[in-house]
Amino acid sequence: MRRTEVARQLGGFVREHRTDGGRRLRHAGIMLVVGAVGMAFGVPVTVASIGTTHGAPQLAGLLLGVGLVGLGLGIWRLVQAFRTREQCFDVHERGLTHRVAGTVTLIPWQDIASVGARGGDDRLLAEARGVGFTCDITLNDGRRIRVDTFTEDVRQLAQTAHRAVYLGQLPEGRGSRRAD
């Protein structure tokens, strides 16, 4: 479906919110490397610590824990990156479009059951990891779309959706599309 057809159905275009898939892939790569290094050092230390009770078992557990967590998070972020490749949210006057890998879903404001946002995560590097702020958009049919800080201006997207769904304040279609 062409964007002009979407614009006719959902009103004028307001703004675009792209998801940075490259940043998500880099994060996955870093986590996979951390996990692989943790496992590469953890397995030999574990083998060497068999039969001892001094500091080696604790070090082995720490290294294996870092390795397993790193691999798990890296695989999860890698799957997420491929599932949401080329993801973008286009805000229109009467709704938004969710584009993922060439598939476009039209979401009129009245089809959104709830908009929930969580933010203010001040853990170390929370924003860089994509968990500093998240917005959950739940549709009337039960589907849920989670938007995180890998999406540009996610706070603005959450505020716009919240105002449209709960307050009836629809955005005005005077925004301009970024030139790529």
C-alpha positions, 0 to 999 in steps of 0.5 A, a space after each residue: 500500500 502506498 503512503 498516499 493511500 494511507 494518508 487518505 485513510 488516516 488523514 494528513 501526515 504528522 511525523 515519522 518515528 523510525 526504529 534504529 535497527 543498526 543500533 539494535 544489531 550493534 547491541 546484539 553483537 556486543 552482548 554476543 561477544 561479552 557472552 562468548 568471552 565469558 563462556 570462553 574463560 568460564 568453561 576452562 576455569 570451571 574445568 580447572 576448579 573441579 575438586 577445589 573449594 577455594 576462589 576458583 568455583 566462585 570465579 567460574 560461576 561468575 564467568 559462566 553467569 556473565 557468559 550465559 546472560 550475555 549470550 541470552 540477551 544477545 540472541 534475544 536482541 538479535 531476534 528482536 532486530 530481525 523481527 522489527 527490521 525497517 520498523 517505522 511508525 507514521 503518525 497521522 491525524 486519525 491514527 498511525 501506521 506501523 511498518 515492519 519489513 514492508 508490511 503496513 498496519 493501519 491503526 486508527 486511534 479508536 482501535 487502540 485499547 490502551 497506551 502505557 509508558 514506562 520511563 525514568 530507568 536510571 540504571 547504567 546505560 539504560 538508554 543505550 540498551 533500549 530499556 530507558 523508556 518503553 511504550 506499550 500500545 495495546 490494540 482492541 483485538 489484543 495485539 500489543 506493540 512495544 516501542 523502546 528507545 531504539 525508536 527515535 522520539 519514542 516519548 513524543 510518540 507515546 505522548 501523541 498516542 496518549 493524547 489521541 486515545 485518552 484525551 481526544 486531542 488528535 494531532 494536526 497534519 502539518 508535520 514534515 517528513 525527514 529527507 533521507 
